[in-house]
C-alpha cells in the first residue's frame, strides 16, 4: 500500500492538489517517456562504463558489498533501466514489482546486501546520472 501511494503521488497526472475521487490515475506520459530515454544508459557501452565509474568512485569504502556491486553493476543497471523503460506498456506496469524483484531485489539478496547499502547504491546511481552528458 505504501508503494502504491508513493506511485500515485509522484507518477500520476493530477496527483498534486487533487481529491482522491477526481484524480487521474494514469501514469504521467512525459515521465514514462523520460524513463524510456534512460535506455541509452545501458545501450551505449561508453556511457555505461562512465556511469559505473562514477558510482563506484563515490561508493568505494562506503558499501560492505562494494566488490559485489562493482562486479554486478552492469546487470543491475540493465535490470533497473529495462524495467523502467518498459513502463509505457500496461502489462509491464502490472508486472512492475515482479520485475523489480526478479531484476534487482533477488540479485541484491543473493549477494547479501544490507538495506543501507541498497539505499546508498540507488541514491548514488540516480545522482550520478545527472553528471552524464545528456542527463543534466
C-alpha positions in Angstrom: 0.0 0.0 0.0 2.9 2.4 0.8 4.5 1.8 -2.6 1.2 2.3 -4.4 0.5 5.6 -2.5 4.0 6.9 -3.5 3.5 5.9 -7.1 0.1 7.7 -7.2 1.6 10.8 -5.5 4.6 11.0 -7.8 3.9 9.2 -11.1 0.3 10.1 -12.0 -1.3 13.1 -13.6 -3.4 15.2 -11.3 -1.9 13.8 -8.2 -0.9 17.2 -6.8 -3.7 19.2 -5.1 -6.3 16.7 -6.1 -9.0 14.9 -4.2 -8.8 11.1 -4.5 -12.2 10.8 -6.2 -11.3 13.2 -9.1 -7.7 12.1 -9.6 -6.4 10.8 -12.9 -4.7 7.5 -12.1 -3.0 7.3 -15.5 0.8 7.4 -15.3 2.3 10.7 -16.5 3.2 10.0 -20.2 6.0 12.5 -20.1 7.5 10.9 -17.1 7.3 7.5 -18.8 8.9 8.8 -21.9 11.8 10.2 -19.8 12.2 6.7 -18.3 12.2 5.2 -21.7 15.0 7.5 -22.7 17.2 6.1 -20.0 17.8 3.0 -22.2 20.8 4.9 -23.6 22.5 4.3 -20.2 22.8 0.6 -20.9 22.8 0.7 -24.7 25.9 2.9 -25.0 28.9 0.9 -23.6 31.0 4.0 -23.0 28.1 5.7 -21.1 27.5 2.5 -19.1 31.2 2.3 -18.2 31.3 6.0 -17.2 28.2 5.7 -15.1 29.7 2.6 -13.4 32.9 4.5 -12.8 31.1 7.5 -11.2 29.0 5.2 -8.9 32.0 3.1 -7.9 34.2 6.1 -7.2 31.5 7.6 -5.0 30.7 4.3 -3.1 34.3 2.9 -2.7 34.8 2.3 1.0 31.2 3.1 1.8 29.5 -0.2 0.9 30.0 -3.5 2.7 29.2 -5.2 -0.6 31.3 -3.0 -2.8 33.0 -5.8 -4.7 29.7 -7.5 -5.4 28.1 -4.2 -6.5 31.1 -3.5 -8.8 31.0 -7.0 -10.3 27.3 -6.9 -10.9 26.8 -3.2 -11.8 26.1 -3.7 -15.4 23.5 -6.4 -14.8 21.8 -4.4 -12.0 21.8 -1.3 -14.2 20.4 -3.1 -17.2 17.7 -4.6 -14.9 16.7 -1.2 -13.4 16.7 0.6 -16.8 14.9 -2.1 -18.7 12.1 -2.3 -16.0 11.7 1.5 -16.1 11.8 1.7 -19.9 9.0 -0.9 -20.3 6.5 1.0 -18.2 4.9 2.5 -21.3 3.1 -0.8 -21.7 0.2 -1.5 -19.4 1.2 -5.2 -18.9 4.7 -4.1 -17.8 3.1 -1.6 -15.3 1.2 -4.5 -13.8 4.4 -6.6 -13.6 6.5 -3.7 -12.1 7.0 -5.3 -8.7 7.6 -8.8 -10.0 10.1 -7.4 -12.5 11.9 -5.3 -9.8 12.1 -8.3 -7.5 13.5 -10.5 -10.3 15.9 -8.0 -11.8 17.1 -6.1 -8.7 15.9 -7.4 -5.4 16.9 -11.0 -5.8 20.4 -10.3 -7.2 21.0 -8.0 -4.2 19.5 -10.5 -1.8 21.7 -13.3 -3.2 24.8 -11.2 -2.6 23.5 -10.4 1.0 23.2 -6.6 0.5 22.0 -4.8 3.7 19.2 -2.3 3.2 21.6 0.6 3.9 23.8 -0.5 1.0 20.8 -0.8 -1.3 19.8 2.8 -0.4 23.4 4.1 -0.8 23.6 2.4 -4.2 20.2 3.6 -5.5 20.8 7.2 -4.3 24.3 7.3 -5.9 23.0 5.5 -9.0 20.4 8.2 -9.7 22.5 11.1 -8.6 25.4 10.2 -10.8 23.2 10.1 -13.9 22.9 13.9 -13.6 26.7 14.1 -14.1 26.5 12.5 -17.5 26.2 14.4 -20.8 22.6 14.4 -21.9 21.1 14.0 -18.4 22.0 17.3 -16.8 
